Amino acid sequence: MAKLYEHRFWTSADGLELHYRDYAGPEGGDKAPVICLHGLTRNARDFAGLAAHIAKSRRVLVPEMRGRGRSEYAKDTSSYSPLIYVADVKRLLEEQNISHVVSIGTSMGGLMTMMMALENPALFAGVVINDIGPQIDPEGLSRIGSYVGQGGSYPSWMHAARALRSVHGGAFPDYDLDQWLEMAKRTLIVGQNGRISYDYDMGIADPFKQPGNAAPPDLWPAFAALKDVPMVLVRGELSDLLSLETAAKMQAEHSDLTLATVPRIGHAPMLDEAEAMDAIAALLERV
């Protein structure tokens, strides 16, 4: 059986070895490739199911930002910032000679997509922005700030799943134990000491908690740069990061935006929900 993807690496401008999953797609395919950009504390495993599905028709790249997953941790934690992540991803795209791409960005990955569009909107054939917008609800940022970088390790996957449920249960009120275990295996990893810990550098919390660094202060011009790019906006019905008002304003200001609301889910939808999958499939049919 052929492997779904290859583990590959590229080098950042400051010399870090960064990892991405490369799903080759069908041989001879000429559709614009997809790049999947994860959230603040996440990694390439978040997109495993979606990337494998999309790769039936086109190439998919799933990079892990510095300090996450298999990517090297930064020596200087101040480099854990959206501007640096964008520079890292641009370097990957340039290395792969990719000048036209569909971006699927969850949370921080959606911010990165908008920031990249501000500089070069022609880069995007289409975009999916998952539960984030140009204006971010302070309540959600405060909640993320309360747990990012806190660390912790667990003796079993069951303990890890219960810990995740204690923090994120409000966003996924209908999840059963199997789903919490699946989330744990996306988010944590078995360490050399046999204990299960979070798969990111705790140092990412340092710049995140500094005023104004969690997200650029005004991303509406960046969102406007995508006005001619077909877009899907995925929103969790219970989201505390993307308000109904911001989602409505995004719809009003973009003539080709499909809003997909995932019921009974907060921040952020996993993109394996039917509402998200259907909207993404419809977009990819067009671009």
Residue pairs with C-beta under 8 A, 6 or more apart in sequence:
4 23
4 52
4 55
5 21
5 22
5 23
5 24
5 51
5 52
5 55
5 60
5 62
6 21
6 22
6 24
7 19
7 21
7 22
7 70
8 19
8 20
8 21
8 22
9 17
9 18
9 19
9 20
10 17
10 18
10 20
10 91
10 92
10 95
11 17
11 18
11 91
12 18
12 66
12 87
12 88
12 91
13 87
13 88
13 91
14 74
14 76
14 79
16 66
16 71
16 72
16 74
16 88
17 71
17 72
18 63
18 64
18 65
18 66
18 71
18 72
18 88
18 92
19 44
19 63
19 64
19 69
19 70
19 71
20 44
20 61
20 62
20 63
20 64
20 92
21 44
21 51
21 60
21 61
21 62
22 59
22 60
22 61
23 51
23 52
23 54
23 55
23 59
23 60
23 61
23 62
24 55
24 59
25 31
25 33
25 55
25 56
25 57
25 58
25 59
25 60
26 56
26 57
26 58
29 57
29 58
29 59
31 57
31 58
31 284
31 287
32 58
32 100
32 101
32 102
32 125
32 126
32 287
33 58
33 59
33 60
33 61
33 98
33 101
33 102
34 51
34 54
34 58
34 59
34 60
34 61
34 101
34 102
34 103
34 104
34 284
35 60
35 61
35 62
35 63
35 89
35 93
35 98
35 101
35 102
35 103
35 104
36 44
36 46
36 47
36 50
36 51
36 60
36 61
36 62
36 104
36 105
36 106
36 109
37 63
37 89
37 103
37 104
37 105
37 106
37 108
37 109
37 110
37 112
37 113
38 44
38 46
38 47
38 62
38 64
38 65
38 68
38 106
38 108
38 109
39 46
39 106
39 107
39 108
39 109
39 268
40 107
40 108
40 144
40 148
40 204
40 208
41 68
41 148
41 187
41 198
41 200
41 204
42 68
42 106
42 186
42 187
42 200
43 64
43 68
43 69
43 186
43 187
43 199
43 200
44 62
44 63
44 64
44 69
44 70
45 69
45 185
45 186
45 187
46 106
46 186
46 270
47 60
47 62
47 104
47 271
48 186
49 272
50 104
50 271
50 272
50 277
50 280
51 60
51 62
53 277
54 60
54 280
54 284
57 284
58 284
61 92
61 96
61 98
63 71
63 88
63 89
63 92
64 70
64 71
65 71
65 85
65 88
65 108
66 72
66 73
66 74
66 79
66 80
66 84
66 85
66 88
67 73
67 74
67 80
67 200
67 201
67 203
67 204
68 199
68 200
68 201
68 204
69 199
69 200
73 201
73 203
74 80
74 201
74 203
77 201
77 203
77 204
77 206
77 207
78 206
78 207
80 201
80 203
80 204
80 206
80 207
80 208
81 207
81 213
82 108
82 111
82 112
82 115
82 215
82 216
83 115
85 108
85 112
86 112
86 115
86 116
89 112
89 116
90 116
93 99
93 101
93 123
99 123
100 122
100 123
100 124
100 125
101 123
101 124
101 125
102 124
102 125
102 126
102 127
102 128
102 283
102 284
102 287
103 109
103 113
103 116
103 124
103 126
103 127
103 128
104 127
104 128
104 130
104 271
104 280
105 111
105 112
105 113
105 127
105 128
105 129
105 130
105 132
106 130
106 131
106 132
106 268
106 271
107 130
107 131
107 132
107 241
107 267
107 268
108 132
109 130
110 129
110 130
110 131
110 132
110 133
111 132
111 215
111 216
111 219
113 124
113 127
113 129
113 226
114 129
114 134
114 219
114 222
114 223
114 225
114 226
115 216
115 219
115 222
116 123
116 124
117 123
117 124
117 127
117 222
117 223
117 225
117 226
117 229
118 221
118 222
118 225
121 225
121 226
121 228
121 229
124 226
124 229
125 229
125 230
125 287
126 229
126 230
126 231
126 232
126 283
126 284
126 286
126 287
127 226
127 229
127 230
127 231
127 232
128 231
128 232
128 233
128 234
128 271
128 279
128 280
128 283
129 231
129 232
129 233
129 234
130 234
130 268
130 269
130 271
130 276
131 234
131 235
131 236
131 239
131 241
131 242
131 267
131 268
131 269
132 241
132 242
132 268
133 219
133 223
133 233
133 242
133 243
133 246
133 247
133 250
134 218
134 219
134 220
134 222
134 223
134 246
134 250
135 219
135 220
135 243
135 246
135 249
136 214
136 215
136 241
136 242
137 239
137 240
137 241
137 242
137 243
137 246
139 240
140 239
140 240
140 241
140 242
140 267
141 214
141 215
141 241
143 240
144 208
144 214
144 241
145 205
145 208
145 209
145 214
147 167
148 204
148 205
148 208
148 209
149 202
149 203
149 204
149 205
149 206
149 208
149 209
150 202
150 205
151 197
151 198
151 202
152 163
152 197
152 198
153 191
153 195
153 196
153 197
154 160
154 163
154 188
154 195
154 196
154 197
155 195
155 196
156 196
157 181
157 184
157 185
157 196
158 181
159 196
160 184
160 188
160 196
161 177
161 180
161 181
161 183
161 184
162 180
164 180
164 183
164 184
164 187
165 175
165 180
168 183
168 266
169 175
170 238
170 266
171 236
171 238
171 240
171 265
171 266
171 267
172 179
172 180
172 183
172 265
172 266
173 238
173 264
174 264
175 183
184 196
187 198
187 199
188 196
188 197
188 198
188 199
189 196
189 197
189 198
189 199
190 196
191 197
207 213
208 214
216 222
223 250
223 253
223 254
224 253
226 254
227 253
227 254
227 255
228 256
229 256
230 256
230 283
230 286
230 287
231 254
231 256
231 257
231 258
231 283
232 257
232 258
232 260
232 279
232 280
232 282
232 283
233 247
233 250
233 251
233 257
233 258
233 259
233 260
234 260
234 262
234 269
234 271
234 275
234 276
234 279
235 242
235 247
235 259
235 260
235 261
235 262
235 269
236 242
236 261
236 262
236 265
236 266
236 267
236 268
236 269
237 261
237 262
237 263
237 264
237 265
237 266
238 264
238 265
238 266
238 267
239 265
239 266
239 267
239 268
240 266
240 267
241 267
241 268
242 267
247 259
250 257
251 257
251 259
258 279
258 282
258 283
260 275
260 276
260 278
260 279
261 275
262 269
262 273
262 275
262 276
263 275
265 273
269 276
270 276
271 277
271 280
